């Protein structure tokens, strides 16, 4: 690497090169290509599988040679395609939000669900349903941003006030407490205003009933947030190396963290508004991705987006297969994997303290 490489940053009057970061570009390329291929196949299976069995050939024809006069094509276009695409989009959002949080806080336990953001967004949904029924979906998304932001502020405030500073374990404990509080408040609002049936979908997590209108509402927010997250990936890599290293290389730590937190709020808020408060996606996927591609967030963020999308789509297929024609909650299926993984990480983190 030359002395004038773009990867060098100005730090005062002298130029300092970023320390070598363990990364596997070839592995990242394989993960992206294989992940996208698996995601395309999973989307096709998700569209084909349901109460009405539809062949993959019919799915192909409906996508590329749509005929509104055919009932199967209508089912695919109006019901199953928006559901499958929304699953992929929200899975990418949860995974990238988790990757950003773990990188900027250097906390291996960080996840939008574990740190209270999902429950904050869910409480905002409950308040919308209770006090402003019939609120447009775009306004609901904004309220989800606000709820997630309030939860994040409380969690970080509690964690920072603790003696000894904001450690990973304290941050997760504060997140668990805030999540429990906001979940209880949401349930209280649901019982008092008798909107429990309306909120049951978001509590459990699922994609049933997703329409194109919802997908159209969240797509601009999520697309911009995902692109900006990839643009921020190099700064997140520097933050993950420690504040002293990042500041020594000229990185504005406060501005980078604020921007990253804003992206996390957008990603988590839109995902919760569409699929519900699904936890552990942002915890699991970044760890798996780091194991595969190394610790460079230029590779972690795009690979996490693909693998997170794949996880939610596969979980949605599994939710429909367990007890047909009924559907199991997606959040419960992912928690079967996420809870043991979280306990493993927490135990390892405790040993390292």
C-alpha positions in Angstrom: 0.0 0.0 0.0 1.5 3.3 -1.0 1.9 6.3 1.3 -0.8 8.2 -0.7 -3.3 5.4 -0.6 -6.9 6.4 0.0 -7.0 4.2 3.0 -4.6 6.5 4.9 -6.1 9.3 7.0 -4.7 12.6 8.0 -4.1 12.8 11.7 -2.7 16.3 12.6 0.3 17.3 10.6 1.4 13.8 9.9 -0.2 11.0 7.9 -0.9 7.8 9.7 -1.9 4.5 8.0 -4.8 2.5 9.3 -3.6 -0.7 11.0 -3.9 -3.9 9.1 -7.4 -5.4 9.5 -8.0 -9.1 9.1 -10.3 -9.6 6.1 -11.0 -12.2 3.5 -12.1 -10.5 0.2 -12.2 -13.8 -1.7 -14.4 -15.4 1.0 -16.6 -12.3 1.0 -17.1 -12.6 -2.7 -18.0 -16.3 -2.3 -20.4 -15.5 0.5 -22.1 -12.7 -1.5 -22.5 -14.9 -4.7 -23.6 -18.0 -2.9 -25.8 -16.0 -0.5 -27.6 -14.2 -3.4 -28.1 -17.5 -5.2 -29.5 -19.1 -2.1 -31.7 -16.1 -1.5 -33.1 -16.2 -5.0 -34.0 -19.8 -4.6 -35.5 -19.2 -1.1 -37.6 -16.4 -2.5 -38.9 -18.7 -5.2 -39.7 -21.4 -2.6 -41.4 -18.8 -0.4 -43.6 -17.7 -3.3 -44.4 -21.2 -4.3 -45.2 -22.6 -0.9 -48.6 -22.0 0.8 -52.2 -23.1 1.2 -52.4 -23.3 -2.6 -49.5 -25.3 -4.0 -47.9 -23.6 -6.9 -45.0 -24.9 -9.0 -41.7 -23.1 -9.5 -42.5 -23.0 -13.2 -45.7 -21.1 -12.5 -43.8 -18.7 -10.2 -41.3 -18.0 -13.1 -44.2 -17.4 -15.5 -46.0 -15.1 -13.0 -42.9 -13.0 -12.4 -41.7 -12.7 -16.1 -45.0 -13.3 -18.0 -47.7 -12.0 -15.7 -51.3 -12.7 -16.7 -53.9 -11.0 -14.6 -56.6 -13.5 -15.8 -54.9 -16.4 -14.1 -55.8 -17.0 -10.4 -52.4 -18.4 -9.6 -50.7 -15.4 -11.0 -52.9 -13.1 -8.9 -52.1 -15.0 -5.8 -48.4 -14.7 -6.5 -48.4 -11.0 -7.3 -50.8 -9.8 -4.7 -50.1 -12.0 -1.8 -46.9 -14.0 -1.9 -44.4 -11.7 -3.7 -44.8 -8.7 -1.4 -44.6 -11.1 1.6 -41.3 -12.7 0.4 -39.7 -9.4 -0.6 -40.6 -7.8 2.6 -39.1 -10.7 4.5 -35.8 -10.3 2.6 -35.8 -6.5 3.1 -36.5 -6.6 6.8 -34.0 -9.4 7.4 -31.3 -7.3 5.7 -32.3 -4.3 7.9 -32.1 -6.2 11.2 -28.8 -7.8 10.3 -27.1 -4.5 9.2 -28.5 -2.7 12.2 -26.9 -5.3 14.4 -23.6 -5.1 12.6 -23.5 -1.3 12.9 -24.3 -1.5 16.6 -21.7 -4.2 17.3 -19.0 -2.3 15.3 -19.6 1.2 16.8 -20.0 0.0 20.4 -17.4 -2.8 20.2 -20.1 -4.8 22.0 -20.5 -8.4 20.7 -23.9 -8.6 22.4 -25.4 -5.6 20.6 -28.7 -6.1 18.7 -31.7 -3.9 18.1 -33.9 -6.3 19.9 -31.7 -6.9 22.9 -31.0 -3.2 23.4 -34.7 -2.2 23.5 -35.1 -0.6 20.1 -37.6 -3.2 18.9 -39.7 -2.9 22.0 -39.6 0.9 21.7 -40.9 0.8 18.2 -43.6 -1.7 19.3 -44.7 0.7 22.0 -45.0 3.5 19.5 -47.1 1.2 17.4 -49.4 0.5 20.3 -49.8 4.2 21.0 -50.6 4.8 17.4 -53.3 2.1 17.3 -54.8 3.4 20.6 -54.8 7.1 20.1 -54.8 7.5 16.3 -56.5 4.6 14.7 -56.4 4.7 10.9 -53.0 6.4 10.9 -51.3 6.2 7.5 -48.6 3.6 7.3 -45.9 6.1 6.5 -46.7 8.0 9.7 -46.6 4.7 11.7 -43.0 4.2 10.3 -42.0 7.6 11.6 -43.5 6.9 15.0 -41.5 3.6 15.1 -38.3 5.7 14.5 -39.3 7.9 17.5 -40.0 4.9 19.7 -36.8 3.2 18.8 -34.9 6.4 19.5 -36.4 6.9 22.9 -35.6 3.4 23.9 -32.0 3.8 22.7 -31.6 7.0 24.6 -32.9 5.5 27.8 -30.7 2.3 27.5 -27.5 4.3 26.8 -28.4 6.7 29.6 -28.9 3.9 32.2 -25.7 2.1 31.0 -23.6 5.3 31.1 -24.7 6.2 34.7 -23.5 2.8 36.0 -20.3 2.8 38.1 -17.5 1.6 35.9 -18.9 2.9 32.6 -20.8 1.4 29.7 -19.6 -2.2 29.5 -21.2 -4.7 27.1 -22.9 -6.7 29.9 -24.3 -3.5 31.5 -25.6 -2.3 28.1 -27.4 -5.6 27.6 -28.8 -5.6 31.1 -30.1 -2.0 30.6 -31.6 -3.1 27.3 -33.3 -6.1 28.9 -34.8 -3.8 31.6 -36.0 -1.2 29.1 -37.4 -3.9 26.8 -39.4 -5.5 29.7 -40.7 -2.1 30.7 -41.8 -1.1 27.1 -43.3 -4.5 26.5 -45.3 -4.2 29.7 -46.5 -0.8 28.7 -47.4 -2.0 25.2 -49.5 -4.8 26.7 -51.1 -2.5 29.2 -52.1 -0.1 26.3 -53.4 -3.1 24.3 -55.6 -4.4 27.2 -56.9 -0.9 28.2 -57.8 0.1 24.7 -58.7 -3.5 23.5 -56.4 -3.5 20.6 -54.6 -6.7 21.6 -55.7 -8.5 18.4 -54.3 -5.7 16.3 -51.0 -5.8 18.1 -50.6 -9.6 18.3 -49.0 -9.8 14.9 -46.3 -7.3 15.8 -45.6 -9.0 19.2 -45.1 -12.4 17.6 -43.4 -11.3 14.4 -44.6 -12.4 11.0 -45.1 -11.5 7.4 -48.7 -12.6 6.9 -50.9 -10.0 5.2 -48.0 -7.9 3.9 -49.1 -5.8 0.9 -47.4 -3.8 -1.8 -48.4 -0.6 -0.1 -46.4 -1.5 3.0 -43.4 -2.6 0.9 -43.6 0.7 -1.2 -43.6 2.7 2.1 -40.5 1.1 3.7 -38.4 0.5 0.5 -37.1 4.1 0.1 -36.2 4.4 3.8 -34.4 1.0 3.9 -32.7 1.3 0.5 -31.2 4.7 1.5 -30.2 3.4 5.0 -28.6 0.3 3.6 -26.6 2.2 1.0 -25.4 4.7 3.6 -24.5 1.9 6.0 -22.2 0.5 3.3 -20.7 3.9 2.7 -20.0 4.2 6.4 -18.5 0.8 6.7 -14.8 1.9 6.7 -15.5 4.3 9.6 -17.2 1.5 11.5 -14.1 -0.7 10.9 -12.0 2.0 12.5 -14.4 2.4 15.4 -14.2 -1.3 16.0 -10.5 -1.1 16.5 -10.9 1.3 19.5 -11.4 5.0 20.1 -7.7 5.8 20.4 -6.9 4.2 17.0 -9.9 5.8 15.3 -9.2 9.3 16.7 -5.5 8.9 15.9 -6.5 8.3 12.3 -8.5 11.5 12.2 -12.0 10.0 12.5 -14.7 12.2 14.1 -16.0 9.6 16.6 -19.0 11.5 17.9 -20.3 12.4 14.4 -19.7 8.8 13.1 -21.5 7.3 16.1 -24.4 9.7 15.8 -24.8 9.0 12.1 -24.5 5.2 12.6 -27.2 5.4 15.4 -29.5 7.3 13.1 -29.1 4.6 10.5 -29.8 1.9 13.1 -33.0 3.7 14.2 -34.2 3.9 10.6 -33.3 0.2 9.8 -34.8 -1.1 13.1 -37.9 1.1 13.0 -38.9 0.2 9.4 -38.3 -3.5 10.0 -40.4 -3.6 13.1 -43.2 -1.7 11.4 -43.3 -4.4 8.7 -42.5 -7.7 10.4 -42.8 -7.0 14.1 -40.3 -7.1 17.0 -38.1 -10.0 15.8 -34.9 -10.2 17.9 -31.6 -12.1 17.5 -31.2 -11.6 13.7 -28.9 -8.6 14.4 -27.0 -10.7 17.0 -26.6 -13.9 15.0 -25.8 -12.8 11.5 -22.9 -10.3 12.1 -21.1 -13.0 14.2 -21.5 -15.6 11.5 -20.4 -13.1 8.8 -17.3 -12.1 10.8 -16.4 -15.7 11.1 -16.6 -16.1 7.3 -15.2 -12.9 6.0 -13.1 -11.3 8.8 -13.5 -8.1 10.7 -13.5 -5.6 7.9 -17.0 -3.9 7.9 -16.7 -3.2 4.1 -17.4 -6.9 3.7 -19.4 -7.5 6.9 -22.2 -5.1 6.1 -23.1 -6.3 2.6 -22.7 -10.0 3.5 -24.8 -9.5 6.6 -27.5 -7.9 4.5 -27.6 -10.9 2.2 -27.4 -13.5 5.0 -30.0 -11.7 7.2 -32.4 -11.6 4.2 -31.9 -15.3 3.7 -32.5 -16.1 7.4 -35.9 -14.3 7.5 -37.1 -15.8 4.2 -36.2 -19.3 5.4 -37.8 -18.7 8.8 -41.0 -17.6 7.1 -41.0 -20.8 5.1 -40.4 -22.8 8.2 -43.2 -20.9 10.0 -45.7 -22.1 7.4 -44.4 -25.7 7.4 -44.6 -26.5 11.2 -48.4 -26.6 11.6 -50.2 -25.9 8.3 -52.5 -24.2 7.5 -51.6 -22.2 10.6 -48.5 -20.1 10.9 -45.9 -20.1 13.7 -44.4 -16.8 14.8 -41.1 -16.0 13.0 -39.7 -14.5 16.1 -40.2 -17.8 18.1 -38.3 -19.8 15.4 -35.4 -17.5 15.3 -35.3 -17.3 19.1 -34.8 -21.1 19.2 -31.3 -20.4 17.7 -30.7 -17.0 19.0 -31.2 -17.6 22.8 -28.6 -20.4 23.1 -26.2 -18.3 20.9 -26.8 -15.3 23.1 -26.1 -17.3 26.3 -22.9 -18.6 24.8 -21.7 -15.1 23.9 -22.7 -13.7 27.3 -20.8 -16.5 29.1 -17.7 -15.9 26.9 -17.9 -12.1 27.5 -18.1 -12.7 31.3 -15.0 -14.8 31.2 -13.1 -12.0 29.4 -14.1 -9.3 31.9 
